[in-house]
Amino acid sequence: MRLGRAGTLVDNGKVDPRAFAPRNRDVTPGALLERLRRAVPSEDVVVVHGDATLSNMIVGNDLSVGFIDCGHAGRADPYVDLALVTEGLAERFGTAMADRFMGATTESRAERTQGRLFPDLYELF
């Protein structure tokens, strides 16, 4: 579903590659979309926030977590949210923290690798 929406945005020239993360700065929106289409894993569909960035999370003093800005919530692969949180942790606290988070939330190296697909998909929105 997201790839289809991303394709429409790319086709209509609505994706600004200047806003891409450094890892994708030399990639055109069309090339990134094609790379993502070739890498689509099988999905375990769950309910996701859809925009689970650190700025959309509220952590209470008791370490409970709440979410705001749920306009992109829906059914999708769980890595949609995990990947965005991980990327935010890496940017704000360093890759060691992001690796620790992914290690605590995933079961295998293959799952951690799959989690890298979704930050790239997020670039197209």
C-alpha positions as CSV (number, residue, x, y, z in Angstrom):
1,M,0.0,0.0,0.0
2,R,2.7,2.5,1.0
3,L,4.8,1.6,-2.1
4,G,1.8,2.4,-4.2
5,R,1.3,5.8,-2.5
6,A,5.0,6.4,-2.8
7,G,4.9,5.6,-6.5
8,T,2.2,8.2,-7.0
9,L,4.2,10.8,-5.1
10,V,7.3,10.1,-7.2
11,D,5.4,10.1,-10.5
12,N,3.9,13.5,-9.6
13,G,7.2,15.0,-8.7
14,K,6.2,15.4,-5.0
15,V,9.3,13.9,-3.5
16,D,12.2,16.3,-2.7
17,P,15.5,14.3,-2.6
18,R,17.2,17.2,-0.9
19,A,15.3,16.1,2.3
20,F,16.7,12.6,2.1
21,A,18.9,11.2,4.9
22,P,22.7,11.3,4.1
23,R,22.7,7.6,3.1
24,N,20.3,8.4,0.2
25,R,21.6,11.8,-0.9
26,D,23.0,10.5,-4.2
27,V,19.8,8.6,-5.1
28,T,16.9,9.9,-7.2
29,P,13.4,9.3,-5.8
30,G,12.7,7.0,-8.8
31,A,15.8,4.9,-8.1
32,L,15.0,4.7,-4.4
33,L,11.4,3.6,-5.2
34,E,12.7,0.8,-7.5
35,R,15.2,-0.4,-5.0
36,L,12.4,-0.6,-2.4
37,R,10.1,-2.5,-4.8
38,R,12.8,-5.1,-5.3
39,A,13.4,-5.5,-1.5
40,V,9.8,-5.9,-0.3
41,P,9.8,-8.6,2.4
42,S,6.7,-10.7,3.3
43,E,4.7,-8.8,5.8
44,D,3.3,-9.7,9.2
45,V,0.5,-7.2,9.3
46,V,-0.2,-5.4,12.6
47,V,-1.6,-2.1,13.7
48,V,1.1,0.6,13.5
49,H,1.4,4.3,14.3
50,G,2.8,4.9,10.8
51,D,4.8,8.0,11.9
52,A,6.5,6.6,15.0
53,T,9.2,9.3,15.3
54,L,10.6,10.3,18.7
55,S,8.8,13.6,18.3
56,N,5.4,11.7,18.2
57,M,6.1,9.8,21.5
58,I,5.5,10.9,25.0
59,V,7.3,9.1,27.8
60,G,5.9,9.3,31.3
61,N,7.9,9.4,34.5
62,D,6.8,5.8,35.0
63,L,8.3,5.0,31.5
64,S,4.9,4.5,30.0
65,V,4.7,5.5,26.3
66,G,2.0,7.4,24.6
67,F,1.7,8.5,21.0
68,I,0.4,11.7,19.4
69,D,-0.3,12.6,15.7
70,C,-1.8,9.3,14.7
71,G,-3.0,10.3,11.3
72,H,-0.9,7.7,9.5
73,A,-2.1,4.8,11.8
74,G,-3.2,1.7,10.0
75,R,-2.3,-1.9,9.2
76,A,1.3,-2.6,8.1
77,D,4.5,-4.5,8.8
78,P,5.6,-3.9,12.4
79,Y,9.0,-2.7,11.1
80,V,7.4,0.5,9.8
81,D,7.3,1.8,13.4
82,L,10.4,0.0,14.7
83,A,12.6,1.3,11.9
84,L,11.5,4.9,12.5
85,V,12.1,4.7,16.2
86,T,15.5,3.1,15.6
87,E,16.5,5.8,13.1
88,G,15.5,8.5,15.6
89,L,17.5,6.9,18.4
90,A,20.6,6.7,16.1
91,E,20.3,10.4,15.1
92,R,19.7,11.6,18.7
93,F,21.7,9.2,20.8
94,G,24.1,7.3,18.5
95,T,24.2,4.0,16.7
96,A,25.0,2.0,19.8
97,M,21.7,3.0,21.3
98,A,19.8,2.2,18.1
99,D,21.6,-1.2,17.8
100,R,20.7,-1.9,21.4
101,F,17.0,-1.1,20.8
102,M,16.8,-3.2,17.6
103,G,18.6,-6.1,19.4
104,A,16.0,-5.9,22.2
105,T,13.0,-5.8,19.8
106,T,14.0,-8.2,17.1
107,E,14.8,-11.9,17.0
108,S,17.4,-12.2,14.3
109,R,20.0,-10.4,12.1
110,A,17.6,-10.9,9.2
111,E,14.9,-9.1,11.0
112,R,17.2,-6.2,11.9
113,T,18.2,-6.0,8.2
114,Q,14.6,-5.9,7.2
115,G,14.1,-3.0,9.6
116,R,16.4,-0.9,7.3
117,L,13.9,-1.0,4.5
118,F,11.3,1.2,6.1
119,P,13.4,4.3,6.9
120,D,14.1,4.4,3.2
121,L,10.5,4.1,2.3
122,Y,9.7,6.9,4.8
123,E,12.0,9.1,2.7
124,L,9.4,9.2,-0.1
125,F,6.7,10.8,2.1
